[in-house]
Amino acid sequence: MTDAITYDVVVIGAGPVGENVADRARAAGLSAAIVESELVGGECSYWACMPSKALLRPVIARADARRVPGLRDSVQGPLDVSAVLAHRDDYTSHWKDDGQVGWLEGVGVDLYRGHGRIAGPREVTVTGTDGTARTLRARHAVAVCTGTRAAMPDLPGLADVKPWTSREATSADHAPGRLLVVGGGVVAVEMATAWQALGSRVTVLVRGGGLLPRMEPFAGELVQEALAEAGAEVRCGVSVTAVRRADGVVTATLDDGSTLQADEILFATGRAPRTDDIGLETVGLEPGSYLKVDDSLRVEGSDWLYAVGDANHRALLTHQGKYQARIAGAAIAARAQGVPLLETDRWGAHAATADHAAVPQVVFTDPEAASAGLTLAEAEAAGHRVRAVDYDMSGVAGAGLYADGYRGRARMVVDLDREILLGVTFVGPGVGELIHSATMAVAGEIPLNRLWHAVPAYPTISEVWLRLLETYRG
């Protein structure tokens, strides 16, 4: 054991969230170290956001092209799977983190490779792959940015099957002939969309009543229709009770006693925090738990420990974790500088208010599904007096120009007492690029009578905003 090295801030986990915490600390003049046991850049860069969207982009571009007169006949053939996978590999930097390491060096953050464990208040022990250990001490803050891993069900025979998780689904080097996808959330529908288009015969098994259960119901309905039209089978209200692999073939037993066979099976059944072996017990916290934090991302009951990103379970999205990192970095710096009163009021500089009120999300399926803020059900459950305003997006001139036979739907959830938007959802081709306008409207709490003066350009899909407001006004 070497002598301890002291920094102002020590970050455990060098994914995009940890990188941003460290960067914000350095920008405020604090010294920072970051600890990583795998690749700098984390899950998002190598096994989630970047590879999945690289797989999906050609799929969505081809689907869009097939809806354009004069172009559709030129894009009826199959995708070039090798080229798509090579494009994916480029976007993961071939699972090498040299560029990310160089960025850390450029902003003045020291990197320690190895497994980081909290060893007591403001102290982290880093154990390298060769077994050597060193101790880092933090003057002001330790930030847990370890993210999540795939949560796997307790099924007989699962370990022997070697199932796919999101990691295998985004990094596979070939398209399996038959793929079973267990789950109905974002990972399930995106990977079903990608691999069906890349040549796999996909069957999606959903325990609940439909896809994308955390979005407005029509989002899952439209995505399910499109998957079926693309050739995938979606079965709802079923559960997998056992799996086995023999001679390379996976057999899944369902709760009705029937069986299905496939070459691979993907379990997209949720996430679990990577906090089981980071020393939480040394500071009185439960290993393997999500860490409860206040709006400045400080762990409740602590004056030095922060949990940022997925580890706190507030909003399991990369962009939301990076937002939290910016808030946490500002809060850590302010406390280090002795600021007597932080701005932790709603929408204050040191409060992650958007986690509660204005979370944006895009599901990169065909059609895309995008939302910001609360669904109708969430708004009603929160006690708001609300009205849902819906519009068929095929009635927008820009949508018809974008694609023949455009199918889509929009909803805004209006707070009737304040006449502001609590949530917006779009489903349809190309709507992912609309969502930031919705995010600004929700986060800015812009009154509807002011939104009436925000004139959308003609003829764009953005005219859906005008149609929604017209529908609301009557």
N, C-alpha and C positions, 0 to 999 in steps of 0.2 A: 504494500500500500504506500503510495507516494503522498507527499504533503498535499493538503487541499488547495485547490485553485479557486480564487474568489472572483465572482462576476456580480454585476447588479441584478441580472436576470438569467435564470437557467431554464431552458425550454426542453421538455421531453417530447420528442416526436418532430421530425423534419418534413412533414407533409406541408401542403400549402398553408394550413392554419398555423403550424409552428413557425414556418418561415416568416409569415406576416407578423406574428407576435415579436419575433426577434428583430425583424426589420423596423417595426415601429419603436421598439426600445432603443435601437441604435440611432434612429432619426431624432429621438429626444435626447440624445447625448449619453445614454446609458450603455454600459458594456453588456454583451450578451454571448452566451454559449448555447449550442443546440446539440441534442443527443439523438442519434438515429441508429437503429439496429438493422434496417434494411436499406432501401434506396432513398436518397434525398429527393424529395418531390412527392413521396407518399403514394397512397392508394389511388388518388385522383389521376396522377400523371401516368401510372403504369398499368393499373388494373381496373379503372373505373371510368371517370369522365372522358379522358382523352382517347383511350383505345375504343371505347364503346361508340363515341360519336364519329370517330374515324371509320368504323365499320358501317355505321348507319348513314353517313353522308351520301355515298354512292347509291344506296337503296332509295333514299328519299328523292335524290336528284333524278333517278330513273323514273320513279313514280310520277313526279311532277312533269317530266318530259312526255310521258305517255298520255298526259291530259292536254297536250298542246297540239292543235292542228298543224300539219306540215312537218311535225317532228316525231309524232308518235310512231310512225312506221319505221323510223330509223333506230328505235331503241327497244325493239321487241325481243331481242335475243337475251341470253343469260348474262349476268355480270361476270367479269373476269375475276374469279375468286383469288387467284394468285396476286393480281395487281391490287385488289382491295386489301388483302392481308399485308402486302408489302407497304401500302400506304399507312395502314395501322401501325406497322413496326416502325416506320419513320416517325410517327407522332409519339411513340413511346421512347424515342431515342434508342431503340433496340435494347430497352431495359438496362440502359447505362445512365448514370447520373452525373457524368462529368460536367455538363452544362449547369445543372442545379448547384453543384459544389462550387463551381466558379462564381455563380451569382452570390452565394453566401460569402465567399471570400471578398467579392467586390463591395459588399455593404458592411464588411468588417465584423462578421459573426464567426466565432470559432466553432468548428465542427468536431464533435467527439463521436467516433463510430463505436457502437457497442450497445449493450442492454442497460438502460437507465432505470434505477430504482431509487425511490425516496428512502433516505436512511435516517430521517428525523427532520425536525423543522429546518427549512431552508438548506437542506443538504441532499445531494444526489450522488449516488455511487454509479460509476460507469464501468461495466465489465466487458472487456473486449473479447473477440473470438478466440484469442490465445489464452484467455483466462486471467489476464492482468486487469487490475482494478485501479481506479483513481477516484478521488472525491472532488466534487464541485460544490462550492458554497455560494448561496445567493444572498446578497445584501438586502434585496427588496422583494423578489418574487421568484417562485418556481411555477411554471405553467405546464400543465398536463395537456398535451395535444396529441394523444396517442390514437384517436379515432376509434373505429369499430372494425370488427371482422364479421364474416357471414355467420349467422346463427343457424345451426343445423338441428333438425328434429332428432328425437331419440327414437330411432327406428331399428328394428332387428336387421342385422346384416349391412348396415349403412357403411361402416368403415371399410369393409371388404370390397364394396362396389367402387370405391374411389370416385364419388360423384363430383360433378362440376359445382363450383361456387361461382360467384361473379368473377373471380380471378381467372379461372379456367375458361369461362365463357368469353372473356374479352381478350384472352391471349392464345387461344387454340390455333394450331397451325393448319387445320383443315376443317372442312364442314362435315360433321357426322351425317351418315345417311338418314338416321332417325334420331330425333332429339325430343325427350320429354322435359318439359319445363314445369316445375312445381312452384306455384305462387301466382299472384295476380297483381303485384305491385309494379313499380317502375322498372326494376331490373328484369323482371319476368317479361313484361311486354316489349321492352326495347330489345332484349336478346332474342325473343321469339321473332320479332320483326326482322332483325338482322340475319339470323341463321336460316329462316325460311327463304329469304331472298337470295341467300348464298347457296341454296340447293338442298338444305336439310328438309326432311319431312317432320314438321313440328306439331306436337300435341301439348297444349297448355292445360294443366290440372289446377283448378282453383277451389279451395275449400269453401270460400264464401259465395255470394250470389252474383258477383261480377268482377270486372277488372277495375283497377285504379280506385279502390274504395275510399281513399282520402281526398279525392277530387269530387266535383259535382257529378252526379250519376250519369249524365249524358256523355261525359268524357269517356268513361269506360265502355259505354254502349257503342259509341262510334268507333272506338279503337277495336273492339271485339268484332264488329261487322267487317271492318277492313282486314283484320287478320284472317277471318274466314274466307273472304273474297280472294285473298292472296294464296289460299290453300292450306292454311293452318287449321287445326281443330282445337276449339276451346270448349272444355267441359267444366261447368261450374257445379258447386255443391258436392264435390268429391274429395276424398282424402286418401293419401297413400299410407298404407298400414305396414308394408314391408317391402324390401328390395333385395335382390340378389343378382350376382353376375356369374354367368357360366359361359365358357367358350367365347368370351368377349361380348356377350349379349346381356343387357340389363333387363330384368323382369321386375316390374312394379306391381304389387298387389294393392287393389283399391278396397275401400271400406264396404263395397257391395259384393266383394269376393271375386270380381273379375280381375284380369291381368292385362298388362300392356308390355310390349317389348320395344327396346330401343338400343341404339349403339351407345348413347350417353344420356345421362339424366342430370339436369341442372336444378338445384334447390335454391330458389330465390325467396326464402321464407323469413326474411328479417335480418337484423343486425344485432350484434352484442358488443359491449364496450371492451376495448383492449386495456383494461385496468386490473386484470387479475394478478399480474406479477410485476407491479411497479412500486411496491412498498407502501401501499396505502395503510396497511395495518400498523406501521410505525408511527403514524400520526392520528390513530384512532378512527380510521375510515375503513369501510368494508371492501376488501379486494373483489374485483369483478363487478363492481356496481357502477352505475352512472353517477356522476358527481353533481350534486345540487348546488347551484350557484345563484348569486344575486345578479342584477342587471349589468353590473360592471364585470361580470364573469369571475368574481372571487368566490371561492368555495365557502359556503355558509359555515360560520364558526371559526374561520381562519382569517388572519390578517396578512398572509403571505402566499397562500396557495390559490392558484387560478386553474380552472378547467375550461378549455376553449375548443369549440368545434364539437364533433360528434360525441366526445366523452361526456358532455353535459346533457345530451339528449334533448336539447331545445329545438333544433331544426337540423336534421341530418342531410345537409346539402353543402357542397364545397363553397359556393359563393356566400352562403350564410355563415359558415365557419370563418371565412376570411373577413367578413364584416365584423363578427365577434372579435377577431384578432385585432382589428383596428380600434375597436372600443376598448378592449382589454389593454392594448399597448398604451393608449392615451391615459387610462386609469392608473396603470402601474407607474407611468412617468409622473403623473400629477401627484400621486402619493409619495413617490420618491423625492419629489421636489418640495414636499411639505405643503402643498395646496390645502388650505384648511377645510374647504367645502367643495366636494366634487359635484359636477352637474349630472346628477343621477335622476333628475325629474324626467318625465315622459319626453322623448326625443332629445334629451340632453346629450352633451358630448361624451359622457361616460356611462350611457345607458343603452343597452342593446334592445331598444324598443321594437325594432322591426321583427325580432323573433316572435313577438306576440301578435303584431298587427299588420305586417306587410311583407310576408315571406313570398318571394317569387319562385316559380318552378316551371321548367319546360320538360315535357316528356317527348323524346325525339322519335316518335313512331310515325306511321303514315295512316291517318292524319296526325299532325302534332297536337298535343294538348298542353295548354299553358295557363297558369293561374297566378294571381297575386292576392294576398290577403285571405279573408275568411270565405268559406263556402256558405251557402244559405243555412245549412244545418248547424254549422259552427256559430254563425251569427245569432241564430235563434237560441241555441243552447247557452250562449253568453248573456242572454237577456235583452238583446237589442230589439227594438221595434223596426222591422225591416220589410222590404219588398224586393222580390226578384224580378228583374226585367230581362226578358229573353228576346233574342233576334236570330232568325235563320240567316246565316252569313251568305247563302247563295243569292240573297236579295241585294247584295252590295256589288256595284258595277265592277269594282276592282277585283273582286273575287272571281267573277265570271271571266274576266280577261286573264287572270292568273291560271285558271284551269277550266276546261270544259267540264260541265257536270259537277261543279264545285259543291262539296257537301261540308257543312260546318255549322257551328252554333256558338253563340256568345251569350253570356249572362253577366249582368252587374247586380251586386247586392247593395241596395241603398239603405242607409240609416235614415229613417223617416223623420226622426227628431232633429237631426243636424243637417240633413240633406247633403251628406257626403257619401263617398263609396267606402264600403267595408271590404269588398272583394270583387274581383273580376275574373272570369274564366273564358278562354277562347279555345275552340277545337276546330281544326281544319288545316289544310295545307298552308304552310308558310306563316302560321300564326306565332311561331316562336319569337319572331322579330317584333311582334306587336307588344310583347308583355312588359317591356320597360315603361311604355306610356302608362299602362295600368298601374305599375308599381309606383310611379311618380304621383299618379292621381290618388292612390290609397295612402301612401306615406305622407304626401303633402296635405292630405285631408282637404282637397280642393273642393269648394262648394260647387254643386251642380250648376248653379246659375253662372258661375265663372267658366266651368268647362264648356258651357254653351258657346262661349266666345273663342274656344280653341278650335279653329276651323281645319278639318282634315283636308289634305290635298286630294284633288280629283284627277284621275280615277285610281285610287289606291284601296287596298283592303282596309286601311285605317278609317275609311268612311263608316265602318261599323260603329265607331264612337258616336257619330251623328245619328245614326239609325237607333241606337240604344237610347240616346237622350230624347229623340223624338217620340219613341215608344213610351218613355217614362212620362213625358209631358202630355201625351195624348193628343 
